[in-house]
Amino acid sequence: MHTLSNPLSSIKNAQKAQKRVLYFSSFRKISGRKKRFVCSACKIPRLSVSRLCWDLCRILYNEGYIHGFSQEADGSLRIVLKYHFSGIGVIKKMETISKPGFRIYSSKNRLSKKREGLGITILSTSKGNLIRDREAQETNFGGGEILCQVF
């Protein structure tokens, strides 16, 4: 499974269910099996956190798709989702472009504009960082994997 598939689908599902807060924490092994932790107050499953998940939250926060994100005392990641005044989620659509069986790579010159530039495309660099499509066009970006698009 792709590293960003779980966070993307969890954010989409939490926004459809109109949850305000989403938690991600690391798995701990108990007697050889992985145990999934659940927030007792809000019954939200806690999923694994990687550096890519932190970078994804940073990009979504800078673009205005989420209210904020922070690290809790137990090391988990807390994401506060953003909604319009009418209660509709700010994120309309999140789709994974590159999948484990079908990787899609692009250079700076071949990045396409979807929906007249309203959404963002998230790319991975050769250094392992995540950047937006606009950052890739402004900097000296050689090429990378197209991970997802957010509208």
N, C-alpha and C positions, 0 to 999 in steps of 0.2 A: 504494500500500500504506500502511496506517496506520502511524504512527510507532512505536507500541508493539507491533505485531504480531510483529516479529522478536524483541524481547526476551522477550515472553511465550511464544512457541513454543519459543525456545531454552531457557528455564528449564524448561518442561514436558518437552522432549525430553531434556535433561541429567539431569533427575531420574528419568525412566523408565530411562535407561541407567546410573543410579546413579553419575554423575560427581560429584565433590566440589567442583570448581572450574570456573567458567565465566568466560571472558574476552570483553570487548567493547572494540574499538579503532576509531579512525577510519580510513576508507578513504583511500588515497593513489593518485593517478593516475600510472600508468606508461604512457607512450606512448599516451595517449588512452583507455586502458581502466582500469577499476577492478580492483585486485588485492585478493583476500581473503587476509589474513594468517592463518597457522595456528600455534598454539603447538607447537613442535617436541617438547616433552617429553610432552604429553598429547594431541596431535592434536585440539584443540578449535578450531573456527573462531572467529575474532574478527570480531564484527559492529560496526556503527556505533554511536556513543555520542551521545546528545543530552541536553539538560537534563531532558527528560521521563523518560529512562531513569534518570538519577541520582535524580530525585524518586520514581520507582517503587521503586528499591532502598531509599531512605530509609523509605518507607512499609512495605515488606515486612520490613525490619529492625526497625522500631519495633513491628510487630505480632507478631514472632517467627517469621516464615516462612522467613527465611534467617539464617545465622550471622553474616554480616558482608559488607561490601563496602569496597573501597579503590581508590585510584588508584595505578597502577604508575608506574615511572620513565619509561616511554615514553608516558604519557598514557592508557593503556588502563584500563578498568574491570574489576576482579576481584571476582567474586561467589562467596562460599562458601555452598554449599547446606546445608540442615539436614535431618537424617534422624532417625527414631526409633531406639531401641536394636535393634529387629528389622530395620532396614535399609530400612523403608518411608519414602518421602518425606513431609515434613510437609505440603506442598501437595498436596491431593487433586485439586483441579480449578481450572483457570484458564480463564476464557472471556472473549472479547472481545464486548462488548455493542454498542457503536457502531462501525459500519464506514464506510468512505469513501462507499459508495453509499447508506447508510441510517443517518444520524446520529440519535441518541436523546438528547434533552435532558430535564432534570428540574429541578424546584424543590425546595426543602428540605422542603416539605410532602408531596411525592409520592414520596419515596424509600421503597421497599418493603423489608421485612425478609425475606430469604431464609434458609431453613434455621434459623429461630428465632434469628437474630442471630449465628450462629456464624462466618460468613464476613464479608468486607469488600467494599464497593463502592468503587471508585476513580473520582473525578470530576475534571474539569478546571474551573478557574475562569475568569472573564473576564480575569484578570491573567496566565493561562498557567501557573498552579501546579496541582499535583495535591494533592487532599485526600481523606481517608477520608469515608465517609458519616456517621460519628459526629461528626467535626469540623464537617461541614456543618450538622448539626442543632444543635450547640452554639453556633456563631458566626452572624454575620449574613450568611448565604449566600443570594444572590438566585436562583441557578440556574446550571446548567452541563451539560456533556456527560458522560454516563455512559460511561466508557471500558471498564472490565472489572470482573469479580467474581472474588475469590479465596476458595477454601474449603480 
